[in-house]
Amino acid sequence: MANYTPKKRKWFLSLWFWVLIFMCGGIIFGVINPTVAKQSKPIIDGFIHVIKLMVGPIIFFTVISGIIGMGSLKQLGTIGIKAFIYFEVLSTASLIIGLAFGHIFHPGGGMNLSATSIDPTLVAKYTQHTEEGTSLIKIMLSAIPHNLIEPFLTGNTLQILFMAICSGFILFYTGTKYREIIIVKLHSIQAFLFKILSIVMWFSPIAAFAAMGFMLGQFGIDVVWHMLGLVATMIFTCLFFIVIILGLMAKISGFNIFKFLRFIKDEIILVFATSSSESALGPIMKKLSNSGVDESVVGIVIPAGYSFNLDGTNIYLALVIAFLCQAFNIQLSWQEHLTIILVLMATSKGAAGVSGSGFIVLAGTLAAMHGKIPVVTIAILLGIDKIMSELRSTTNLIGNSMAATVVARWEKKLDLKQFKDALEKS
């Protein structure tokens, strides 16, 4: 791909500005006319569906292009191993931080709730999936698609990644002459897909308007204040993880975390508005690839991270479990806290690409603890899940973007000068 040379444009012509404006408009619309605002959900659902249709081919062709463009498949193995190590270390850190902050700030203290007073039908649609995604073996087997078309229609990044890697291996062993021709064609297809995606992204302010309108229309203005302590703790914990933990990784890699956040601000705002990290997957891959991060690293790490590096989701799961213990006066030993960390290390890997994934994975985690924390207790989180979803999706995006950059730096596949120039000009 061509080098990234960001053009300075007036702030009122930037996409992020209009997303923010439409978000504010959606909030006002939801407060003024909640009945009509609740009907806007199909707009955001349609936008996310179109993005999913775009993201599949982009991942597929980017991964293939990255693999056959490598000097050897040994590089792919090295990237994969380093990415896996990074994922596990950062995922474990996010779980520990989420659990620790939950106990430090004690957001559920004094609520004195009883699980017997909660209607189990409120969470029935989540608890019926508690057996799904809780086994690492099942997750790995689920990466193998039943057919070749469905993953592209549903936006299943894990299955698309699996097919792309297999296709990349096959094409890698074609003759050098044919491989060069294939790479040129792949780059042309990528450029075409990104052009279409850039057009689609200009509809994101409308999607942001619909998302905010629906949230306020569905839950009312009280959703902002309801269980404020938990929301505030989640915000602070995510900020701590981003600024301190990811900030340290950025410093070690030779750049500044705040400049990096400014660099990806468009994608951050989009994800926060739509509550879906998938909405920015294509744009963030393009931005990183064009700013000095090797395409092969971006193509492997970003899609894999959407299943195995969900820092925001990890924080949410650990923090909420601590909150539920406090709200329902459930005492856990340090051994049981350790068990929570180990269980979450497995169950959180199944969170990507599942509608209502936060609740489904949380329900699966509680079920794996054999009733120590009743699954029905998650019903008290229904009112604020939209806000929590925005926070975890945004943190997931930042974490995965950082993962690709750090792994590229480790692999000496990051043009640091070009990357810093892109950060400065953003």
N, C-alpha and C positions, 0 to 999 in steps of 0.2 A: 504494500500500500504506500501511497505517497506520504511524504513527511507532513506532520501536523503543523500548520502555520495559522494559528487562530487569528481571525480578523476582528479587529476592534469595531464593535458596532455600538450604536447608541443604546443605552440600557432599556429604553422604552420600546425598542425593536427586538429585544431578546425574548426567547420563548419562555424562560423562567419568570420574567416579569408578568407576562400575560397569564401564565398558570396561577401565579399568586393573586392577580386581580380577579380571575374567575373563581378561585377558591373563596375569596372574601364574598364575592357575589353569591356563590352557592350557599354560604353560611347564612347570609341575610335572607335569601330566598327560603331556606329551610325554616327559619324562625317566623317569617311573615306568613308563609303559606305551606305549612307542613304536609297537608293532605295531598297537594299537587306534587310537592317535592319528593314524597315517597314513591311517586310513579316514575321518577327519573332513573331508577336503578338499571333498566335495560340499556341506557346509554353507556354507562360505565362498563356493564357486562359486554356490550358489543365492542367497545374500544379494546378491552383486555383480550377478547377473543381474536380480534384482528391482529393485535400485537403477537399473540401466541402463534398465529399462522405465519407471521413474518419471522419470528425468532427461530423456529425450527430449521428452515433452510439456511439461515445465516449461520447458526451453530454448525450445521452439517458441513457446509462448504468451507467454513473457516478452519474447522478441525482437520478436514482432509487436506486442505492447502498447507496447513502448518506441518502436518506429518510428512507429506511427500516432498516438502521443501527442506526438510532436515538433512544434514549430512549423513546421519546414521540413526537407526532406531534406538541405539543406546541413549541418545539424547532424550528421546521420548520417555524411556524408562527412568532416566535421571530426573526429568521434570516431574513425572508422576510420583516418584518416591519423595522428593523434596516437598511437593505440594501436599502429599498425604501427611508428612511429618508436621508441616505448618498447620494444616487443618486440625490435626489432633491436639497439638499444643494450644492453639488459640481457642478451639472449641472447649477444651477442658478448663482453660482460664476463664472463659465467659460463664461457664456453669458455676465455677467456684465463686466468682465475683457476684453473680446473681443471687446465689444462696447466701453468701456472706452479707451483702447489702440488705437482703430481706430480713436478716436477724439484727443487723445494726440499726436499721430505721424502724423496724417492727410496725409496718403499716396496718397489720390486721389486729393489733393488740386492742383489747377492750370491747371487741364486737360481740363476743360470747354467743355465737350462733350455734344452732343445732342441726345436724344433718337430717334428722327425722322430720323436720318441719319443711323440707324442700320437696317440691313435686318432681319425681324422677322423670316424668314425661318431657320436662323442659330440656333435658340433655340426651334424650333417647336417640336422636339422630347422630350424636357424636359417639355415644358409648357402644353402638352397634358395630363400630369400626375399631374397637380396642384391640382386636387381635391383628389388625393390619399394621404393617410397618414397624412392629416391635422387635423383629428378628433381623439381624444383620444379613443372615443368609437369605431370608425372604427378600430383603431389599436388593441384594445383588442379583438374585434370580429375576426380580421384577425388571431389571435392566434389559433383559432379553425380550424384545417385542413379540407379540402374537402375530402381527402382520407389519408390513413395511410402511404402511400409510398412516395408520392410527396415531403413532407418536407425533407426526407433523400436524395432525388435526387437533390434538389435545394439548400440544406443547409440552410433552413429557421429555424434559431435558436429559434425564438419565438414559433413556432408551435411544434418543437421538445421538447422544455422545457415544454410546456403545456401537451403533451402526456406523457412525463416522469413523471411529477408530478402526473397526474391521475393514471398512472400505479404504481407509488410508493405508493400512498394511498391504492390502492387495495391490493398490496402485503404486506403492513405493517400489515394488519389485518389477515394475515395467521398465523398459529400456530408458536410458537417460534422455534420448531424443524425444521419446513420446512423453516422458515425465515433464519436460520443459513445456511442451505444447499444452499438456493438461493444466499445468500451473497457470499459464497465461489465460486459458479459458475460465479457470476457477476464479481468478482475480476479476475477470470481466463480469462473471455472474454475481460475485460479491458486490462489485461497484453498482450493478443494477439493483440488487436487493436493498442496499443501503440508501440508494436514491429514492426508492419507493418508500422505505421506512422514514426517511427525512420528511417526506410529504405527509405521511400518516401522523407523524409526531406533532404537526401543526394543528391537529384536532385535539391534542391533549388538554388545552385549556377548557374545552367543552366537557371533556371527561372529568376534569377536576371539579368543574361547576356541578355536574351531576352527582359526583361522589360526596361532596360536602353537603349539597342539598338533601340527598338521601339520608345521610347520617343524622342531620338535625331534624329532618322530617320524621324519621323512624323513631329516634330515641328522645328527641326534644332537647332543649338547651341544658336541661339538668345533666345530660350525659357528660358535659364538660366538668361538672362539679361532683358528680356521683363517685364516691370512693376515691376522692382526690388524692389521698395519701398514697395509695398504690400507684396511681398514674405518675405522681411526682417522683416517687422512688424509682419507677421504671425510667423516667426521663433522666434522672441524675445518674443512675447506673449505666445507661447507654452512653451518656456523655463521658463518664469516667472511663469506660472501656475504650471509646474512640480516641479521646484526648491523651490518656495516659498509656494504655496498652498499645493501641495502634500507633500512637504518637512515638512511642519508643521504637517500634518496628520501623517507622519512617525515618527516624533519626539515625538508626543503625544503617539503613539503606542509603542515607545521604540526602534526604530531602525533608521538607517541613510539612507536618500534618495539616496545618491550617491552610497552607497554600494548596495542598492536595484537595482539601475539602472545597475550597473555592473553585478549583479546577473542575470538579464534578458536581457543582451546585445545581446545574440544570437537571441532571439525573436524580439528585437527592430530592429536589422539589417535586419532580414528577412522581417518584415513588411514594413520597409522603402523601401527595394528593390522591393517588389511586389506590393506596394500600397494597400495591403489588410490585415486588421487586422485578418481576418479569417485564414490566412495562419499560424498564430502562436497560434490559439485558443487551439488546442490539446496539443502542447508542453508546453504552459504556464500552463494549467490545471494540467498536469503531474508534472511539476517542482514544482509548489506551493504545491500540495498534498504530494509530497515526501520530502518536506523541513519543515514540521511542521504545515502547514495550513490544518485544518480539511477538509476531503474530502467532507463532506456534505455542508460546506460553499462554497468551490470552485465550487461544482456542481450546486449550486443555483445561486450564485452571478455572476460568470463569464458569463454564457450564458444569464442571465437576463440583465447584464450590456451591452451586445452587442446591446440591443434595448433601454435601458433606461438610460445608463450612458455614452454617447458619448461626452466626454469633448472636444476632438479635433474638432469634428464636430460642437459643440456649439460655440467654439472660432471662427472657420472659418465663420459660418453663421453670427454671430454678427459683426465680423470685416469687412466682405465683404459688409454688408448692410451699415455700416458707410462709407466705401470706395465709394460705388455707389452714396451715397448722395453727397459726396464731388466731385466726378468726373463729375456728372451731375448737380451740383449746386442746389440740392434739400434741402430745409430747413425744419427741423422737430422740433416740440416743445418737451418739456420734457415729456408731456403727451403721445406724439406719440412714444418717445423712450421707455417709460414704456410699451406701447402697443406692441412694437417690442419684448421686453423681454417676455411678457406673451404669445404672439403668438408663439415665438420660443420654449418656454417651452413645447408646445404641438406638433408643427410640427417636431421638432428635434427628437422626439421619434419614428418617422416613417422612420428614415434614414437607419437603418440596413438592410442588405440583399437585397438592391435594386441597380441594376446597374445604375451608374451615380447618386447615391443618393444625392451627394452634390448639384448638379444642380436642381434635382427634388424637394428636400425639400426647397431649396432656392426659386425656382419658386413658390412653394406652399405658402411660407411665404409672398412673395411679393403680390401674388394674394389675400391673406387674408387681406391685407392692402388696398384693394379697389383702386388700381391704384396710390397710393401716390408715389410709386417708380415703374415705368413701368417695367414689367417682362422682356421685350426685352433687358434691360440694362445688363443682365447677360452675353450677348454674348461677351462682352469685356474680360471676364474671361476665355474663352475657351482655349487660348494659354498657360495659366499657371496652368490649373486645375490639370495636372498630378503632378506637384510639390506640390501643395496645398493638393492633395489627400494623398501624402506620409506623409506630416506633420500631417494632422488630423488623419490618420490611426495609426501612431506611438503614438500620444498622447492618442488616444482611448485605445490602448493596455496598456500603462503605467497606465492610470487612472483606468481601470478595474482590473488590477493586484493589484494595491494599494487598491481598494475597497474590494476585497476578503480578503486581509491581514488585513485591518483595522477592517472589520466586524468580522472576526475570533477573533481578539484581544478583541473586545468588548464582544463577546460571550464566552470568555475564552476557545476558541477552537484553539488557536495558541500556539504551543510549542515554546516559545520565545527563549529558549536556543538552541534548534535544528535549529530554523530559523536563529538565529544569526550565528551559526556555518556554515550554508550553505552560508550565505552572505560573511563570512570571507574567505571561501575556494573557492569561485567562481572566 
